[in-house]
């Protein structure tokens, strides 16, 4: 992408192109006045933690409820969960899976003998509520999301660019007194792995969707480049890192 300018201006910068970054971009793209830029360090936007997720995704079982799902989540988290996050997932999650992944994006979830969505049980779930696409659920979801991203005219997808650091005026301003101002973010520096130059992406809003840090462990099923750069950038910027 050598034809890109050294300074890119956008309304929303999203760092990461997995299910988190892609779904955020697609939701924001409904506002046709917004310019949305997605940056991924991979050459192929399909490459992400999402792509390699074999297991399924939470839906709602035949004899299920938000309260039952919430209890399962808290039990699986040994009571350490953010209760607000549990509430959002248990109430909103199944509806959004149905409306977006099943309905809008047409993820080809596996069907049972009656040609209905096949629901399985896994991990700490107390009922069958898991949708899957054989053993490659993440890949099927990511393929549909990237297809939808490419169809949106107000989404710019920049590949082979690795985010280096968030642009926080308190740390990067030429005004030495800016360190006393509240922490804010106005974009990021990104490294072009093809041309070996650093570009500046200026944004009104920045979304970190960089995945996890599986590679800090000796053994992991995470892809090789799940190294936690996003968490490091967030910590340097002053974000609170939990769990």
BAKESE-213681 format. One line per field, with one value per atom (N, C-alpha, C): residue in one letter; chain; atom name; z, y negated, x negated. Coordinates in Angstrom, 1 decimal, m for minus. Atoms other than C-alpha are relative to their C-alpha. Layout:
N
code <- [a/...]
unit <- [A/...]
site <- [CA/...]
w <- [Z/...]
v <- [Y/...]
u <- [X/...]
This chain:
243
code <- [x/x/x/x/x/x/x/x/x/x/x/x/x/x/x/x/x/x/x/x/x/x/x/x/x/x/x/x/x/x/x/x/x/x/x/x/x/x/x/x/x/x/x/x/x/x/x/x/x/x/x/x/x/x/x/x/x/x/x/x/x/x/x/x/x/x/x/x/x/x/x/x/x/x/x/x/x/x/x/x/x/x/x/x/x/x/x/x/x/x/x/x/x/x/x/x/x/x/x/x/x/x/x/x/x/x/x/x/x/x/x/x/x/x/x/x/x/x/x/x/x/x/x/x/x/x/x/x/x/x/x/x/x/x/x/x/x/x/x/x/x/x/x/x/x/x/x/x/x/x/x/x/x/x/x/x/x/x/x/x/x/x/x/x/x/x/x/x/x/x/x/x/x/x/x/x/x/x/x/x/x/x/x/x/x/x/x/x/x/x/x/x/x/x/x/x/x/x/x/x/x/x/x/x/x/x/x/x/x/x/x/x/x/x/x/x/x/x/x/x/x/x/x/x/x/x/x/x/x/x/x/x/x/x/x/x/x/x/x/x/x/x/x/x/x/x/x/x/x/x/x/x/x/x/x/x/x/x/x/x/x/x/x/x/x/x/x/x/x/x/x/x/x/x/x/x/x/x/x/x/x/x/x/x/x/x/x/x/x/x/x/x/x/x/x/x/x/x/x/x/x/x/x/x/x/x/x/x/x/x/x/x/x/x/x/x/x/x/x/x/x/x/x/x/x/x/x/x/x/x/x/x/x/x/x/x/x/x/x/x/x/x/x/x/x/x/x/x/x/x/x/x/x/x/x/x/x/x/x/x/x/x/x/x/x/x/x/x/x/x/x/x/x/x/x/x/x/x/x/x/x/x/x/x/x/x/x/x/x/x/x/x/x/x/x/x/x/x/x/x/x/x/x/x/x/x/x/x/x/x/x/x/x/x/x/x/x/x/x/x/x/x/x/x/x/x/x/x/x/x/x/x/x/x/x/x/x/x/x/x/x/x/x/x/x/x/x/x/x/x/x/x/x/x/x/x/x/x/x/x/x/x/x/x/x/x/x/x/x/x/x/x/x/x/x/x/x/x/x/x/x/x/x/x/x/x/x/x/x/x/x/x/x/x/x/x/x/x/x/x/x/x/x/x/x/x/x/x/x/x/x/x/x/x/x/x/x/x/x/x/x/x/x/x/x/x/x/x/x/x/x/x/x/x/x/x/x/x/x/x/x/x/x/x/x/x/x/x/x/x/x/x/x/x/x/x/x/x/x/x/x/x/x/x/x/x/x/x/x/x/x/x/x/x/x/x/x/x/x/x/x/x/x/x/x/x/x/x/x/x/x/x/x/x/x/x/x/x/x/x/x/x/x/x/x/x/x/x/x/x/x/x/x/x/x/x/x/x/x/x/x/x/x/x/x/x/x/x/x/x/x/x/x/x/x/x/x/x/x/x/x/x/x/x/x/x/x/x/x/x/x/x/x/x/x/x/x/x/x/x/x/x/x/x/x/x/x/x/x/x/x/x/x/x/x/x/x/x/x/x/x/x/x/x/x/x/x/x/x/x/x/x/x/x/x/x/x/x/x/x/x/x/x/x/x/x/x/x/x/x/x/x/x/x/x/x/x/x/x/x/x/x/x/x/x/x/x/x/x]
unit <- [A/A/A/A/A/A/A/A/A/A/A/A/A/A/A/A/A/A/A/A/A/A/A/A/A/A/A/A/A/A/A/A/A/A/A/A/A/A/A/A/A/A/A/A/A/A/A/A/A/A/A/A/A/A/A/A/A/A/A/A/A/A/A/A/A/A/A/A/A/A/A/A/A/A/A/A/A/A/A/A/A/A/A/A/A/A/A/A/A/A/A/A/A/A/A/A/A/A/A/A/A/A/A/A/A/A/A/A/A/A/A/A/A/A/A/A/A/A/A/A/A/A/A/A/A/A/A/A/A/A/A/A/A/A/A/A/A/A/A/A/A/A/A/A/A/A/A/A/A/A/A/A/A/A/A/A/A/A/A/A/A/A/A/A/A/A/A/A/A/A/A/A/A/A/A/A/A/A/A/A/A/A/A/A/A/A/A/A/A/A/A/A/A/A/A/A/A/A/A/A/A/A/A/A/A/A/A/A/A/A/A/A/A/A/A/A/A/A/A/A/A/A/A/A/A/A/A/A/A/A/A/A/A/A/A/A/A/A/A/A/A/A/A/A/A/A/A/A/A/A/A/A/A/A/A/A/A/A/A/A/A/A/A/A/A/A/A/A/A/A/A/A/A/A/A/A/A/A/A/A/A/A/A/A/A/A/A/A/A/A/A/A/A/A/A/A/A/A/A/A/A/A/A/A/A/A/A/A/A/A/A/A/A/A/A/A/A/A/A/A/A/A/A/A/A/A/A/A/A/A/A/A/A/A/A/A/A/A/A/A/A/A/A/A/A/A/A/A/A/A/A/A/A/A/A/A/A/A/A/A/A/A/A/A/A/A/A/A/A/A/A/A/A/A/A/A/A/A/A/A/A/A/A/A/A/A/A/A/A/A/A/A/A/A/A/A/A/A/A/A/A/A/A/A/A/A/A/A/A/A/A/A/A/A/A/A/A/A/A/A/A/A/A/A/A/A/A/A/A/A/A/A/A/A/A/A/A/A/A/A/A/A/A/A/A/A/A/A/A/A/A/A/A/A/A/A/A/A/A/A/A/A/A/A/A/A/A/A/A/A/A/A/A/A/A/A/A/A/A/A/A/A/A/A/A/A/A/A/A/A/A/A/A/A/A/A/A/A/A/A/A/A/A/A/A/A/A/A/A/A/A/A/A/A/A/A/A/A/A/A/A/A/A/A/A/A/A/A/A/A/A/A/A/A/A/A/A/A/A/A/A/A/A/A/A/A/A/A/A/A/A/A/A/A/A/A/A/A/A/A/A/A/A/A/A/A/A/A/A/A/A/A/A/A/A/A/A/A/A/A/A/A/A/A/A/A/A/A/A/A/A/A/A/A/A/A/A/A/A/A/A/A/A/A/A/A/A/A/A/A/A/A/A/A/A/A/A/A/A/A/A/A/A/A/A/A/A/A/A/A/A/A/A/A/A/A/A/A/A/A/A/A/A/A/A/A/A/A/A/A/A/A/A/A/A/A/A/A/A/A/A/A/A/A/A/A/A/A/A/A/A/A/A/A/A/A/A/A/A/A/A/A/A/A/A/A/A/A/A/A/A/A/A/A/A/A/A/A/A/A/A/A/A/A/A/A/A/A/A/A/A/A/A/A/A/A/A/A/A/A/A/A/A/A/A/A/A/A/A]
site <- [N/CA/C/N/CA/C/N/CA/C/N/CA/C/N/CA/C/N/CA/C/N/CA/C/N/CA/C/N/CA/C/N/CA/C/N/CA/C/N/CA/C/N/CA/C/N/CA/C/N/CA/C/N/CA/C/N/CA/C/N/CA/C/N/CA/C/N/CA/C/N/CA/C/N/CA/C/N/CA/C/N/CA/C/N/CA/C/N/CA/C/N/CA/C/N/CA/C/N/CA/C/N/CA/C/N/CA/C/N/CA/C/N/CA/C/N/CA/C/N/CA/C/N/CA/C/N/CA/C/N/CA/C/N/CA/C/N/CA/C/N/CA/C/N/CA/C/N/CA/C/N/CA/C/N/CA/C/N/CA/C/N/CA/C/N/CA/C/N/CA/C/N/CA/C/N/CA/C/N/CA/C/N/CA/C/N/CA/C/N/CA/C/N/CA/C/N/CA/C/N/CA/C/N/CA/C/N/CA/C/N/CA/C/N/CA/C/N/CA/C/N/CA/C/N/CA/C/N/CA/C/N/CA/C/N/CA/C/N/CA/C/N/CA/C/N/CA/C/N/CA/C/N/CA/C/N/CA/C/N/CA/C/N/CA/C/N/CA/C/N/CA/C/N/CA/C/N/CA/C/N/CA/C/N/CA/C/N/CA/C/N/CA/C/N/CA/C/N/CA/C/N/CA/C/N/CA/C/N/CA/C/N/CA/C/N/CA/C/N/CA/C/N/CA/C/N/CA/C/N/CA/C/N/CA/C/N/CA/C/N/CA/C/N/CA/C/N/CA/C/N/CA/C/N/CA/C/N/CA/C/N/CA/C/N/CA/C/N/CA/C/N/CA/C/N/CA/C/N/CA/C/N/CA/C/N/CA/C/N/CA/C/N/CA/C/N/CA/C/N/CA/C/N/CA/C/N/CA/C/N/CA/C/N/CA/C/N/CA/C/N/CA/C/N/CA/C/N/CA/C/N/CA/C/N/CA/C/N/CA/C/N/CA/C/N/CA/C/N/CA/C/N/CA/C/N/CA/C/N/CA/C/N/CA/C/N/CA/C/N/CA/C/N/CA/C/N/CA/C/N/CA/C/N/CA/C/N/CA/C/N/CA/C/N/CA/C/N/CA/C/N/CA/C/N/CA/C/N/CA/C/N/CA/C/N/CA/C/N/CA/C/N/CA/C/N/CA/C/N/CA/C/N/CA/C/N/CA/C/N/CA/C/N/CA/C/N/CA/C/N/CA/C/N/CA/C/N/CA/C/N/CA/C/N/CA/C/N/CA/C/N/CA/C/N/CA/C/N/CA/C/N/CA/C/N/CA/C/N/CA/C/N/CA/C/N/CA/C/N/CA/C/N/CA/C/N/CA/C/N/CA/C/N/CA/C/N/CA/C/N/CA/C/N/CA/C/N/CA/C/N/CA/C/N/CA/C/N/CA/C/N/CA/C/N/CA/C/N/CA/C/N/CA/C/N/CA/C/N/CA/C/N/CA/C/N/CA/C/N/CA/C/N/CA/C/N/CA/C/N/CA/C/N/CA/C/N/CA/C/N/CA/C/N/CA/C/N/CA/C/N/CA/C/N/CA/C/N/CA/C/N/CA/C/N/CA/C/N/CA/C/N/CA/C/N/CA/C/N/CA/C/N/CA/C/N/CA/C/N/CA/C/N/CA/C/N/CA/C/N/CA/C/N/CA/C/N/CA/C/N/CA/C/N/CA/C/N/CA/C/N/CA/C/N/CA/C/N/CA/C/N/CA/C/N/CA/C/N/CA/C/N/CA/C/N/CA/C/N/CA/C/N/CA/C/N/CA/C/N/CA/C/N/CA/C/N/CA/C/N/CA/C/N/CA/C/N/CA/C/N/CA/C/N/CA/C/N/CA/C/N/CA/C/N/CA/C/N/CA/C]
w <- [0.0/0.0/0.0/0.1/m1.0/m0.4/0.4/m2.4/1.1/m1.1/1.0/0.4/m0.5/2.4/1.3/m1.3/5.4/1.2/m1.0/7.3/m0.5/0.4/7.1/1.0/m0.9/8.5/m0.2/0.0/9.4/1.2/m1.1/11.7/1.1/m0.9/13.3/m0.4/0.2/13.5/0.8/m0.7/14.3/m0.2/0.1/15.0/0.3/m0.1/14.4/m0.9/1.0/11.9/0.3/m0.4/13.8/0.2/m0.2/14.9/0.7/m0.7/17.3/m0.9/0.8/14.9/m1.2/1.2/11.9/0.3/m0.3/13.6/0.5/m0.3/15.1/m1.2/1.2/11.7/m0.8/0.7/10.1/0.7/m0.7/12.8/m0.2/0.2/12.5/m1.5/1.4/8.7/m0.4/0.3/8.9/m0.1/0.1/9.4/m1.2/1.3/5.8/0.0/m0.1/6.9/0.7/m0.7/8.9/m1.0/0.7/7.4/1.0/m0.9/9.0/m0.6/0.5/8.7/0.9/m0.8/9.8/m0.4/0.2/10.2/0.6/m0.5/10.4/m0.4/0.3/10.5/m1.0/0.9/8.4/m1.5/1.4/4.6/m0.4/0.3/4.5/1.1/m1.1/6.6/0.6/m0.6/7.2/1.2/m1.1/9.4/1.3/m1.3/13.0/1.0/m1.0/16.2/m0.3/0.4/15.0/m1.0/1.1/11.9/0.5/m0.5/14.0/1.1/m1.1/16.5/m0.5/0.5/16.1/0.7/m0.7/18.7/m0.5/0.5/18.4/0.6/m0.6/19.5/0.7/m0.8/22.1/m0.7/0.5/21.0/1.1/m1.1/22.9/m0.2/0.1/23.6/0.0/0.1/23.3/1.4/m1.4/27.1/0.7/m0.5/27.9/0.4/m0.4/29.3/0.3/m0.4/29.9/1.4/m1.4/33.6/0.1/0.0/33.0/m0.6/0.7/30.6/0.9/m0.9/33.1/1.1/m1.1/35.9/m0.5/0.6/33.6/m0.1/0.3/32.7/1.3/m1.3/36.3/0.7/m0.5/37.4/m0.7/0.8/34.6/0.3/m0.3/35.6/1.5/m1.5/39.3/0.7/m0.7/40.2/m0.2/0.2/38.9/m1.2/1.2/35.9/0.3/0.0/35.2/m0.2/0.0/36.0/m1.2/1.1/33.4/m1.3/1.2/30.7/m0.1/0.0/31.7/m0.4/0.4/31.5/m1.4/1.4/28.1/m0.9/0.8/26.7/0.1/m0.2/28.2/m0.6/0.5/27.2/m1.5/1.4/23.9/m1.0/0.9/22.6/m0.9/0.9/21.3/m1.1/0.9/19.6/m1.2/1.0/17.8/m0.9/0.8/16.7/m1.1/1.0/15.1/m1.0/1.0/13.5/m0.9/0.8/12.3/m0.7/0.5/11.9/m0.8/0.7/10.9/m1.1/1.0/9.2/m1.0/0.9/7.8/m0.8/0.7/7.0/m0.5/0.5/6.4/0.3/m0.3/8.2/m0.1/0.2/7.2/1.2/m1.2/10.6/m0.3/0.3/10.7/0.4/m0.3/10.6/0.4/m0.4/12.2/m1.1/1.0/10.5/m0.4/0.3/10.6/m0.7/0.7/8.8/0.9/m0.9/11.9/0.5/m0.5/13.5/1.1/m1.0/15.4/1.2/m1.2/19.0/0.8/m0.8/21.0/1.3/m1.4/24.6/0.1/m0.2/25.5/1.3/m1.1/28.4/1.2/m1.3/31.4/m0.3/0.3/29.6/0.5/m0.6/31.3/m0.9/1.0/28.1/m1.3/1.4/24.4/m0.6/0.5/23.1/m0.9/0.7/21.0/m1.5/1.4/17.2/m0.5/0.5/15.1/m1.5/1.4/11.5/0.0/m0.1/11.8/1.1/m1.0/13.6/m0.5/0.5/11.8/0.1/m0.1/13.2/m0.2/0.1/13.5/m1.5/1.4/9.9/m0.8/0.7/8.6/0.3/m0.4/10.6/m0.6/0.5/9.6/m1.5/1.4/5.9/m0.4/0.3/5.9/0.5/m0.4/7.9/m0.9/1.0/5.6/m1.3/1.2/2.6/0.2/m0.3/4.2/0.1/m0.1/5.0/m1.4/1.3/1.4/m0.8/0.8/0.2/0.5/m0.6/2.4/m0.6/0.6/0.6/1.0/m1.0/3.8/0.9/m0.8/5.2/m0.8/0.6/4.3/0.7/m0.7/5.0/m0.4/0.2/5.4/0.6/m0.5/5.6/0.1/m0.2/6.4/0.7/m0.8/8.8/1.5/m1.5/12.5/0.8/m0.9/15.1/0.9/m0.9/17.0/1.3/m1.2/19.5/m0.2/0.0/20.3/0.1/m0.1/19.7/1.1/m1.2/23.1/0.2/m0.1/23.3/1.3/m1.3/27.0/m0.1/0.1/25.8/m1.3/1.3/22.2/m0.3/0.3/22.4/0.1/m0.1/21.8/1.2/m1.2/24.7/1.2/m1.2/27.8/1.1/m1.1/30.0/m0.3/0.4/28.1/0.9/m0.8/30.5/1.2/m1.1/33.1/m0.5/0.5/30.8/0.1/0.0/30.9/m1.2/1.1/28.8/m1.1/1.2/25.3/m1.1/1.1/22.1/m1.3/1.3/18.6/m1.2/1.1/16.5/0.4/m0.3/16.2/m1.1/0.9/14.6/m0.5/0.6/12.2/m0.9/0.7/10.7/m1.3/1.2/7.0/m0.2/0.1/6.8/m1.4/1.4/3.0/m0.3/0.4/2.6/1.2/m1.2/6.2/0.4/m0.4/6.9/1.1/m1.0/9.8/m0.4/0.4/9.0/1.2/m1.0/11.2/m0.4/0.2/11.4/1.1/m0.9/12.9/0.0/m0.1/14.2/1.1/m1.1/16.2/1.1/m0.9/17.8/m0.4/0.3/18.1/0.8/m0.6/18.8/m0.1/m0.1/20.0/m0.1/0.2/18.7/m0.4/0.4/18.6/0.4/m0.4/20.1/1.3/m1.2/22.9/m0.1/m0.1/23.9/0.2/m0.2/23.5/0.0/0.1/22.6/1.2/m1.2/26.1/0.7/m0.6/26.9/m0.8/0.7/26.0/m1.0/0.9/24.5/m0.2/0.3/22.8/m1.3/1.3/20.0/m0.7/0.7/19.2/m1.1/1.1/16.0/0.4/m0.4/16.0/0.3/m0.2/15.9/1.0/m1.1/18.9/1.2/m0.9/20.9/1.0/m1.0/22.9/m0.2/0.2/21.2/0.4/m0.4/21.7/1.5/m1.4/25.4/0.5/m0.4/25.6/m0.3/0.4/23.7/1.0/m0.9/25.9/1.4/m1.3/29.1/m0.1/0.1/27.8/0.0/0.2/27.0/1.3/m1.3/30.6/0.2/m0.2/30.1/1.1/m1.1/32.9/m0.6/0.6/32.1/1.1/m1.0/33.9/m0.5/0.4/33.8/m1.3]
v <- [1.2/0.0/m1.3/1.1/m2.4/m1.3/1.3/m4.9/m0.7/0.6/m5.7/m1.2/1.2/m9.2/0.3/m0.2/m9.5/m0.4/0.3/m11.1/0.3/m0.4/m9.6/m0.6/0.6/m11.4/0.8/m0.8/m9.4/m0.4/0.2/m9.6/1.0/m1.1/m6.2/0.9/m0.9/m4.2/1.3/m1.3/m0.5/0.8/m0.8/1.5/1.4/m1.4/5.2/0.3/m0.3/7.0/1.3/m1.2/10.0/m0.3/0.2/10.4/m1.3/1.3/7.4/m1.2/1.2/4.9/0.0/m0.1/6.1/m0.4/0.3/6.0/m1.4/1.4/2.6/m0.9/0.8/1.2/0.1/m0.2/2.7/m0.7/0.8/1.2/m1.5/1.4/m2.2/m0.4/0.4/m2.1/m0.3/0.3/m2.4/m1.6/1.4/m6.1/m0.4/0.2/m7.0/m1.2/1.1/m10.2/0.3/m0.4/m8.4/0.6/m0.7/m7.5/0.9/m1.0/m4.3/0.6/m0.6/m3.0/1.2/m1.2/0.5/0.3/m0.3/1.3/1.4/m1.3/4.9/0.2/m0.3/6.1/1.1/m1.1/9.1/m0.4/0.3/9.2/0.4/m0.4/11.0/m0.3/0.3/9.6/1.1/m1.1/13.0/0.5/m0.4/13.7/m0.7/0.6/13.2/1.2/m1.1/15.1/0.6/m0.5/15.3/1.1/m0.9/17.2/1.4/m1.3/20.0/0.6/m0.5/20.4/1.1/m1.2/23.9/0.2/m0.2/23.9/m0.9/0.7/22.4/m1.3/1.3/19.2/0.1/m0.1/18.7/m0.5/0.5/18.6/0.2/m0.2/19.5/1.4/m1.4/23.1/0.0/m0.2/24.4/m0.3/0.2/24.3/m0.9/0.8/21.4/m1.4/1.4/17.9/m0.8/0.8/14.9/0.3/m0.3/15.7/1.3/m1.3/19.3/m0.2/0.3/18.1/m0.8/0.8/15.5/0.8/m0.9/18.1/0.8/m0.8/20.3/m0.8/0.9/17.4/m0.3/0.4/16.4/1.2/m1.2/20.0/0.3/m0.3/20.5/m1.0/1.1/17.2/0.0/m0.1/18.3/m1.3/1.2/15.1/m1.2/1.2/12.8/m0.8/0.7/11.6/m1.4/1.3/8.1/0.3/m0.3/8.3/m0.7/0.8/5.6/0.7/m0.8/7.6/1.2/m1.2/10.7/m0.3/0.4/8.9/m0.3/0.3/7.5/1.3/m1.2/10.9/0.9/m1.0/12.9/m0.6/0.6/10.4/m0.3/0.5/9.0/1.0/m0.9/11.7/0.9/m0.9/14.3/m0.7/0.8/11.6/m0.5/0.5/10.1/1.1/m1.1/13.5/0.4/m0.3/14.2/m1.1/1.1/10.8/m0.2/0.3/10.3/1.2/m1.1/13.6/0.9/m1.0/15.8/m0.8/0.7/13.2/m0.9/1.0/10.3/0.6/m0.5/12.0/1.4/m1.4/15.5/1.0/m1.0/17.5/1.3/m1.3/21.1/1.0/m0.9/22.6/1.4/m1.4/26.4/0.2/m0.3/27.7/1.4/m1.4/30.8/0.7/m0.8/33.5/m0.6/0.7/31.3/m1.3/1.2/28.5/m1.2/1.2/26.3/m0.2/0.3/24.7/1.0/m1.0/27.4/m0.7/0.6/26.5/1.1/m1.0/28.3/m0.6/0.4/28.1/0.1/m0.1/27.3/m0.7/0.7/26.2/m0.1/0.1/24.8/m0.2/0.3/24.4/1.2/m1.0/26.2/0.5/m0.5/26.6/m0.2/0.1/26.9/m1.3/1.3/23.4/m0.5/0.4/23.3/0.3/m0.1/22.7/0.3/m0.3/24.0/0.2/m0.4/24.5/1.1/m1.2/28.0/m0.3/0.4/27.4/m1.2/1.1/24.2/m1.3/1.1/21.7/m1.4/1.3/18.8/m0.4/0.3/19.1/m0.4/0.3/19.1/m1.4/1.3/16.0/m1.1/1.0/14.2/m0.2/0.1/14.9/m0.9/0.8/13.4/m1.4/1.3/10.4/m0.8/0.6/9.6/m0.3/0.2/10.0/m1.3/1.2/7.4/m1.2/1.1/5.1/m0.6/0.4/5.0/m0.6/0.5/4.1/m1.4/1.3/0.9/m1.0/1.0/m2.2/m1.0/1.0/m4.2/0.7/m0.7/m1.6/0.2/m0.2/m1.7/1.1/m1.1/1.5/0.0/0.1/1.1/1.2/m1.2/4.3/m0.2/0.0/5.1/m1.3/1.2/2.1/0.4/m0.3/2.8/m1.2/1.2/0.3/0.1/0.1/m0.9/m0.7/0.7/m3.3/m0.8/0.9/m5.2/m1.4/1.4/m8.9/m0.7/0.7/m10.5/m1.3/1.3/m14.2/m0.2/0.1/m13.9/0.5/m0.5/m11.9/m0.5/0.3/m13.1/m1.5/1.4/m16.8/m0.7/0.8/m19.4/m1.0/0.8/m21.3/0.9/m0.8/m20.0/0.1/0.0/m20.9/0.9/m0.8/m18.6/1.3/m1.2/m15.8/m0.2/0.2/m17.4/0.0/0.0/m17.2/1.4/m1.3/m14.3/0.8/m0.9/m11.3/0.1/m0.2/m11.2/0.6/m0.7/m9.4/m0.6/0.7/m11.0/0.9/m0.8/m8.0/0.9/m0.9/m5.9/m0.1/m0.2/m5.5/1.5/m1.3/m2.5/0.2/m0.3/m0.8/0.8/m0.7/0.2/1.0/m1.1/3.6/0.2/m0.1/3.3/m1.0/1.1/m0.1/m0.4/0.2/m0.2/m1.5/1.4/m3.7/0.0/0.1/m4.8/m1.1/0.9/m6.5/m0.5/0.6/m8.7/0.1/m0.1/m7.9/m0.9/0.9/m10.8/0.4/m0.5/m9.8/m0.7/0.5/m11.3/1.0/m1.0/m8.0/1.2/m1.2/m4.9/1.2/m1.2/m1.4/1.1/m1.1/1.3/1.3/m1.3/4.7/1.0/m0.7/6.4/1.4/m1.4/9.8/0.1/m0.4/11.5/0.0/m0.1/12.3/1.5/m1.4/16.1/0.4/m0.4/16.1/m0.3/0.1/15.2/1.4/m1.4/18.9/0.9/m0.9/21.7/0.9/m0.7/23.7/m0.7/0.7/22.1/0.4/m0.2/22.6/m1.3/1.3/18.9/m0.1/0.2/17.8/m0.7/0.5/16.8/m1.5/1.4/13.1/m0.6/0.4/13.0/m0.4/0.4/11.1/m1.0/0.9/8.6/m1.4/1.4/5.4/m1.0/0.9/3.8/m0.3/0.2/4.4/m0.9/0.8/2.9/m1.5/1.4/m0.2/m0.6/0.5/m0.5/m0.4/0.3/m0.3/m1.3/1.2/m2.9/m1.3/1.1/m5.2/m0.3/0.3/m4.9/0.8/m0.8/m2.4/1.0/m1.0/m0.1/1.4/m1.4/3.5/1.0/m1.0/6.2/1.4/m1.4/9.9/0.3]
u <- [m0.8/0.0/m0.9/1.0/m2.8/0.7/m0.6/m0.3/0.7/m0.7/1.1/m0.8/0.7/0.2/m0.6/0.6/m2.0/0.9/m1.0/0.8/1.4/m1.4/4.3/1.0/m1.0/7.3/1.3/m1.2/10.5/0.8/m0.9/13.5/m0.3/0.2/13.0/m1.1/1.1/9.8/0.3/m0.2/10.3/m1.3/1.3/7.1/0.4/m0.4/7.8/1.2/m1.0/10.0/0.7/m0.8/11.4/1.4/m1.5/15.0/0.3/m0.2/14.6/m0.1/0.3/13.1/1.0/m0.8/15.1/1.5/m1.4/18.5/0.2/m0.1/17.8/0.0/0.1/16.9/1.3/m1.2/20.0/1.2/m1.1/22.3/m0.2/0.2/20.7/0.2/m0.2/20.9/1.4/m1.4/24.6/0.2/0.0/23.9/m0.9/0.7/22.9/m0.9/0.9/21.3/m1.3/1.2/18.6/m1.0/1.1/15.2/m0.6/0.5/14.0/m1.2/1.2/10.5/m0.4/0.5/9.5/m1.4/1.4/5.8/m0.2/0.4/4.5/m1.4/1.4/1.0/m0.2/0.1/1.8/0.2/m0.2/1.6/1.4/m1.4/5.0/0.9/m0.9/7.8/0.7/m0.7/9.2/m0.9/0.9/6.1/0.3/m0.3/7.1/0.2/m0.4/7.8/1.4/m1.3/11.4/m0.1/0.1/10.4/m0.3/0.5/8.8/0.9/m0.9/11.7/0.8/m0.7/13.0/1.3/m1.3/15.7/1.1/m1.1/19.1/0.2/m0.4/20.9/1.3/m1.2/23.5/1.2/m1.3/27.1/1.0/m1.0/30.3/0.6/m0.5/31.4/1.6/m1.5/35.0/0.6/m0.5/35.5/m1.1/1.1/33.1/0.6/m0.4/33.3/m1.3/1.2/31.0/m0.5/0.4/31.0/m0.9/0.8/29.8/m1.3/1.3/27.1/m0.9/0.8/26.0/m0.6/0.5/25.7/m1.1/1.1/23.6/m1.3/1.2/21.3/m0.7/0.6/20.8/m0.7/0.6/20.1/m1.3/1.2/17.6/m1.1/1.0/15.9/m0.3/0.3/15.7/0.4/m0.4/17.6/m0.8/0.9/14.9/0.5/m0.5/17.0/0.4/m0.7/18.0/1.5/m1.4/21.7/0.7/m0.6/22.5/m0.3/0.3/20.7/0.9/m0.8/22.6/1.4/m1.3/25.9/0.2/m0.1/25.2/m0.1/0.1/24.1/1.2/m1.1/26.9/1.3/m1.3/29.7/m0.1/0.1/28.4/m0.7/0.8/26.0/0.8/m0.8/28.5/0.8/m0.7/30.6/m0.9/0.9/27.6/m0.5/0.4/26.4/1.0/m1.1/29.8/0.1/m0.3/30.2/m1.2/1.2/26.6/m0.6/0.7/24.8/0.9/m1.0/27.8/0.7/m0.8/29.9/m0.7/0.6/27.9/m1.2/1.2/24.6/0.0/m0.2/25.8/m1.1/1.0/23.1/0.7/m0.7/23.8/m0.1/0.1/24.3/0.5/m0.4/24.7/1.4/m1.5/28.3/0.1/m0.2/29.7/0.9/m0.8/31.8/1.3/m1.3/34.9/m0.3/0.4/33.0/0.2/0.0/33.0/m1.4/1.3/30.0/m0.3/0.4/28.1/m0.6/0.5/27.5/m0.8/0.8/24.7/m0.3/0.4/23.5/m1.5/1.5/19.9/m0.3/0.6/17.8/0.9/m0.7/19.7/1.5/m1.4/23.1/0.8/m0.8/25.9/1.1/m1.0/28.0/m0.6/0.5/27.5/0.4/m0.3/27.2/m1.1/1.1/24.1/0.2/0.0/24.2/m1.4/1.3/21.4/0.0/0.1/20.2/m1.1/0.8/18.8/m1.1/1.0/15.4/m0.8/0.7/14.5/0.9/m1.0/17.0/m0.6/0.6/14.6/m0.3/0.4/13.4/1.3/m1.2/17.0/0.5/m0.4/17.9/m0.9/1.0/14.7/0.2/m0.1/15.2/1.2/m1.2/18.7/m0.2/0.2/17.7/m1.0/0.9/14.7/0.7/m0.8/17.0/0.9/m0.9/19.4/m0.8/0.9/16.5/m0.4/0.5/15.3/1.2/m1.2/18.9/0.3/m0.4/19.1/m1.0/0.7/18.0/m0.7/0.6/17.2/m0.9/1.0/14.8/m1.2/1.4/11.1/m0.7/0.7/9.3/m1.5/1.4/5.5/m0.7/0.6/3.5/m1.6/1.4/m0.2/m0.5/0.4/m0.3/0.2/0.0/m1.1/0.0/m0.1/0.0/m1.2/1.2/m3.0/0.3/m0.4/m1.5/1.2/m1.1/1.6/m0.5/0.3/1.5/0.8/m0.6/2.2/m0.7/0.6/1.6/m0.8/0.7/0.6/m1.5/1.4/m2.5/m0.7/0.6/m3.1/0.1/m0.1/m2.3/m1.3/1.2/m5.0/0.1/m0.3/m3.4/m0.4/0.5/m5.3/1.1/m1.0/m2.3/1.2/m1.1/0.0/0.1/0.0/m1.0/1.0/m1.0/1.4/1.4/m1.4/4.4/0.6/m0.6/6.9/m0.5/0.5/5.8/1.0/m0.9/7.3/m0.8/0.7/6.5/0.5/m0.4/6.5/m0.5/0.4/5.4/m1.2/1.1/2.2/m1.1/1.1/m1.2/0.1/0.0/m1.2/m1.2/1.2/m4.2/0.4/m0.3/m3.9/m1.1/1.0/m5.6/m0.5/0.5/m6.0/m1.1/0.9/m7.6/m0.9/0.8/m9.1/0.1/m0.2/m7.7/1.1/m1.0/m5.6/1.0/m1.0/m2.3/0.8/m0.8/m0.2/1.5/m1.5/3.6/0.6/m0.7/5.5/1.5/m1.4/9.0/0.7/m0.8/11.8/0.3/m0.3/12.4/m0.9/0.8/10.1/0.5/m0.5/11.2/m1.1/1.0/8.7/0.8/m0.6/9.8/m1.1/1.2/6.4/m0.2/0.1/7.1/m0.8/0.7/5.2/m1.5/1.5/1.7/m0.4/0.3/1.6/m1.4/1.4/m2.0/m0.9/0.8/m3.1/m0.1/0.0/m2.4/m0.8/0.9/m4.7/0.8/m0.9/m1.8/1.3/m1.3/1.2/0.5/m0.6/3.6/0.2/m0.1/3.6/m1.0/1.0/1.9/m1.2/1.3/m1.7/m0.1/0.1/m1.0/0.9/m0.8/1.3/m0.9/1.1/m1.3/0.3/m0.5/0.7/m0.5/0.5/m0.6/1.1/m1.1/2.9/0.1/0.0/2.8/m1.2/1.2/m0.7/0.3/m0.3/0.4/1.0/m1.1/3.5/m0.6/0.6/1.4/m0.9/0.8/m1.1/0.9/m0.9/1.8/0.7/m0.6/3.1/1.3/m1.2/6.0/m0.2/0.0/6.9/0.0/0.1/5.9/0.5/m0.6/8.0/0.0/m0.1/7.7/m0.6]
